[in-house]
Amino acid sequence: MAAFFISNIYMSSLYEFGTTGTTLINAVSTTATFVTFRLLIALTQ
């Protein structure tokens, strides 16, 4: 379930990167993906 959630965020950030190319949106998406990934790692350890 968590892996699906992360892949969802990853895919949506890739989609935003591809469609808009806006630096701000890319930065926010990347940060959100990173934070979510770190949270998952912290929770699973």
Buried (B, 14 or more C-beta within 10 A) or exposed (E): EEEEEBEEBBEEBEEBBEEEEEEEBBEEBBEBBEEBEEEBEEEEE
